Amino acid sequence: MRKSIRAALTLGAAAVLATVGLSLARPASAASLVEVTGFGNNPTNLRMHLYVPDRVAARPAILVANHYCTGTGPAFYSGTQFASLADQYGFIVIYPSATRSGQCFDVSSPAALSHSGNSDPAGIVSMVRWVVANRNGDASRVYATGASSGAMMTNVLLATHPDVFKAGSAFSGVPHACFATTDGSGWNSQCAQGQRIMTPQQWGDLVRNAYPGYTGTRPRLQTFHGTADATLRYPNFGEQIKQWTNVHGVSQTPSFTDTPQSGWTRTRYGGTGVQAPVEGISLQGAGHDLPRAGMAAMAVAFLGLDQSGPGPGPSSQSPSSPGSSSSSSPGTPGGCSASISLNQWNGGYVATVTVTAGSSTINGWTVSIPQAANVTSTWSTTRSGTSFSNVGYNGRVNAGQSTQFGFQGTGTGPSAASGCTAS
């Protein structure tokens, strides 16, 4: 049973990443994935691959992108959108590779679940420190993401090294220490089956016990999970929310709820903005096949990688990759403004639209796009189809804050947003 579950975990994640990679091939760029060796303490012999975009920020943020079981860093690089988003926003991506049999990350041993442990988290932290020292990375803007085994590792990194990681985005994961074992198997069937149910306090204590004595700010968490996930069952979605709301000391009652797409329910806890302390995206009927197209952009927005950080870095109009453009439309001081960043993709395009509230909170908006877009897929929008020229949304955006939506299509794509009307 354990082998069959692990095989399903592997095949499910690999299949969707292959699909995303084929449909969203990266544009031509001189930047490439390179392997780094000798990066420091590496007790479990992880491999490190690094992606530095052509137009990198002067002091770039760092994203650690963790693969699924039997995956590799290079496979996760080519099968997800994180590198193309790095092209757009100027951050650096680290792609670790597990090298043990099965190529799952260690998220279960006592050595992995402690700040002072000597397993995979220690090697990943060494990679981060190498980028800070050798690529001028911004140690105050370090984040983690991952799918399946990589999503579990994301939860572990936030718990064991809150002094390093500021936030994480997990696709089909489980709470920190849910997979804990002492038999060396690396697999916890009770957790995988969604049968490890505990109180928020118990889950929170597991995080706090990972780094006793730590009193600093705790990382934010975003988690995506499909209700039909038969590999890491759906109850793990709610258990993650219980864990991290307790860690942050915020209510388990959502402070914000919306539907970014049909069948998707997004809830935020402890805040209503894009970067709330905890965010969950529940996907009705989805299996163990995340991330899907557009989700990486949602993760980047939650992590704050689409924004400039302290000191030198990308401007609010972040670096665009070759073959891309961006433009903005003015808005009234109390209303909203919108900007479009456009990337060309194999005869088509991907457009990311950022909507920013003015001096007043808005409860909805409509963006006007003068060139009707030929749309093949959308994310975080309430309007989709074969084309549109106006996109409306009913979500709340606090004064001075931003939200994003995006769409992929054929042709050249719209180059500007002609206006934004608040409602």
CORGI-V681949 format. One record per backbone hydrogen bond with DSSP energy under -0.5 kcal/mol. NH is the residue of the N-H (numbers start at 0). CO is the residue of the C=O. Records with the same first field share a line. If there is no record, write none. Layout:
NH: CO, CO
This chain:
4: 0
5: 1
6: 2
7: 3
8: 4
9: 5
10: 6
11: 7
12: 8
13: 9
14: 10
15: 11
16: 12
17: 13
18: 14
19: 15
20: 16
21: 17
22: 18
23: 19
24: 21
33: 49
35: 47
44: 41
46: 96
47: 35
48: 94
49: 33
50: 92
51: 31, 49
52: 50, 90
55: 53
56: 89
59: 56
61: 140
62: 91
63: 142
64: 62, 93
65: 63, 144
66: 95
69: 101
70: 67, 102
75: 71
76: 72
77: 73
78: 74
79: 75, 76
84: 80
85: 81
86: 82
87: 83
88: 84
89: 85
91: 60
92: 50
93: 62
94: 48
95: 93
96: 46
102: 99
106: 104
111: 108
112: 108
114: 209
116: 113
118: 110
121: 118
122: 118
123: 119
124: 120
125: 121
126: 122
127: 123
128: 124
129: 125
130: 126
131: 127
132: 128
133: 129
134: 130
136: 130
137: 59
138: 136
140: 137
142: 61
143: 166
144: 63
145: 168
146: 65
147: 170
149: 146
151: 147
152: 148
153: 149
154: 150
155: 151
156: 152
157: 153
158: 154
159: 155
160: 156
163: 160
164: 160
165: 141
166: 141
167: 219
168: 143
169: 221
170: 145
171: 169, 223
177: 174
179: 176
180: 107
188: 186
191: 187
192: 188
193: 190
194: 189
195: 189
196: 194
197: 195
202: 198
203: 199
204: 200
205: 201
206: 202
207: 203
208: 204
209: 205, 206
210: 206, 207
211: 208
213: 210
219: 165
220: 276
221: 167
222: 278
223: 169
224: 280
226: 282
227: 285
228: 225
229: 227
232: 191, 230
233: 228
235: 232
236: 233
237: 233
238: 234
239: 235
240: 236
241: 237
242: 238
243: 239
244: 240
245: 241
246: 242
247: 243
248: 244, 245
249: 244
253: 251
254: 267
255: 267
257: 265
263: 260
264: 281
265: 257
266: 279
267: 255
268: 277
275: 272
277: 268
278: 220
279: 266
280: 222
281: 264, 279
282: 224
283: 262, 281
285: 282
288: 286
294: 291
297: 293
298: 294
299: 295
300: 296
301: 297
302: 298
303: 299
304: 299
305: 299
306: 303
317: 315
323: 320
324: 341
326: 339
328: 337
334: 331
336: 355
337: 328
338: 353
339: 326
340: 351
341: 324, 339
342: 349
343: 322
344: 347
347: 344
348: 408
349: 342
350: 406
351: 340
352: 404
353: 338
354: 352, 402
355: 336
356: 400
357: 334
358: 332
361: 396
364: 392
365: 420
366: 390
367: 418
368: 388
369: 367
371: 369
372: 387
374: 372, 385
375: 407
376: 407
378: 405
380: 259
381: 391
387: 372
390: 366
392: 364
396: 361
399: 356, 357
400: 397
402: 354
404: 352
405: 378
406: 350
407: 376
408: 348
409: 373
410: 346
417: 367, 415
418: 367
420: 365
421: 419
422: 363
